[in-house]
Amino acid sequence: MKVVLDRINEDYLFEGKGKTGVPIAIDNTSQEGAAGASPMELLLMGVGGCSAIDVIAILKKQKQEIKSYHMEVEGSRKEVKEAKPFESILVRIFLEGDIDPKKAKRAAELSFDKYCSVSITLEGSVAVSHEILINGKAIG
């Protein structure tokens, strides 16, 4: 796997592209007027996106009707030398539709424990957890 990044301006704005060539703006969000996501925000998006693809694929195979899929991914950081890596990440999955809670719970567990390459890459250094809400109701 390979990605490319090209500097766009005189400051910190970059355009990243992967295999599809779709551009992603990356910037230093601590600066006023930032025009892209920070690398740490992209990492959170990667965790969320990876698990979302898994969960949707699993639920589709089980003929679950997903009308809406929304996520919030929140990372807590710690100071290590001059860096601030994540120490924990919480993924909140909001599903709407005719979805069996047991199947949704199992799909998320399979994603985070077995299939999601992004969260598995972080295993051992970042605690990744998740919560699921179906039609506004938290499931356990």
C-alpha positions in Angstrom: 0.0 0.0 0.0 1.3 3.4 -0.9 0.0 7.0 -0.5 1.4 10.3 -1.8 1.4 13.8 -0.3 2.1 17.0 -2.1 2.5 20.4 -0.4 -0.1 22.8 -1.6 0.9 26.1 -0.1 3.8 27.9 1.7 2.6 26.6 5.1 1.3 23.2 6.2 -1.4 22.3 3.7 -0.9 19.0 1.9 -3.0 17.0 -0.5 -2.8 13.3 0.1 -3.9 10.6 -2.4 -4.3 6.9 -2.2 -4.9 4.2 -4.8 -8.2 5.9 -6.0 -6.6 9.3 -6.5 -9.3 11.0 -4.5 -7.6 14.0 -2.8 -7.7 14.5 1.0 -6.7 17.9 2.5 -4.3 17.6 5.4 -3.3 20.7 7.4 -2.0 22.0 10.7 -5.3 22.7 12.5 -3.5 24.6 15.3 -3.0 27.4 12.7 -5.8 29.9 11.9 -7.4 29.3 8.5 -6.5 25.5 8.3 -8.0 24.0 5.2 -7.8 20.3 6.0 -8.0 17.7 8.7 -5.0 17.2 11.0 -3.1 13.9 10.9 -4.5 12.9 14.3 -8.1 13.6 13.0 -7.4 11.4 10.0 -6.3 8.6 12.3 -9.6 8.8 14.2 -11.4 8.9 10.8 -9.4 5.8 9.8 -10.5 3.9 12.9 -14.2 4.9 12.3 -14.2 4.3 8.6 -12.5 0.9 8.9 -15.0 -0.4 11.4 -18.0 1.2 9.6 -17.1 -0.7 6.4 -16.8 -4.0 8.4 -20.1 -3.4 10.4 -22.1 -2.5 7.3 -20.7 -5.5 5.3 -21.6 -7.9 8.2 -25.1 -6.5 8.7 -25.8 -6.5 5.0 -25.0 -10.2 4.8 -27.4 -10.7 7.7 -30.2 -8.8 5.8 -30.4 -6.0 8.3 -32.0 -2.8 7.1 -29.7 0.1 7.8 -31.4 3.4 7.1 -28.8 5.6 8.7 -25.2 5.1 10.0 -23.5 7.9 11.9 -20.4 7.7 14.0 -18.5 9.9 16.5 -14.9 8.9 17.2 -13.2 10.6 20.2 -9.6 10.3 21.2 -8.1 11.0 24.5 -4.4 12.1 24.4 -1.5 12.1 26.8 1.8 13.9 26.7 4.9 11.8 25.8 8.0 13.9 25.4 6.9 16.6 23.0 4.2 14.5 21.3 0.6 13.9 22.3 -0.4 10.4 21.2 -3.8 8.9 21.8 -4.1 6.8 24.9 -7.7 5.8 24.2 -10.3 6.0 21.4 -14.0 5.7 21.9 -16.2 4.9 18.8 -19.9 5.7 19.1 -22.0 4.0 16.4 -25.5 5.4 15.8 -27.6 3.1 13.7 -31.2 3.7 12.5 -33.4 1.0 10.9 -34.7 -2.4 11.4 -31.6 -3.9 13.0 -31.4 -6.7 15.5 -29.3 -5.4 18.5 -27.6 -8.8 19.0 -26.4 -8.8 15.4 -25.2 -5.2 15.6 -23.3 -5.9 18.8 -21.7 -9.0 17.2 -20.8 -7.1 14.0 -19.0 -4.4 16.0 -17.2 -7.0 18.1 -16.0 -8.8 15.0 -14.9 -5.6 13.5 -12.8 -4.3 16.4 -11.5 -7.7 17.5 -10.9 -9.4 14.2 -11.3 -7.4 10.9 -10.5 -3.7 11.4 -6.8 -3.4 10.4 -6.6 0.2 11.7 -7.8 -0.6 15.3 -5.7 -3.8 15.3 -2.7 -1.8 14.2 -3.2 0.4 17.3 -3.6 -2.6 19.6 -1.2 -2.6 22.5 -0.6 1.1 22.5 -4.2 2.6 22.3 -7.3 1.3 24.1 -10.1 1.3 21.4 -13.6 0.8 22.7 -17.1 1.2 21.2 -20.7 1.9 22.0 -23.7 1.2 19.8 -27.1 3.0 19.8 -29.9 1.7 17.6 -32.8 4.0 16.9 -31.6 6.2 19.8 -31.3 3.4 22.4 -28.0 2.2 23.7 -27.4 -1.5 23.5 -25.1 -3.5 25.9 
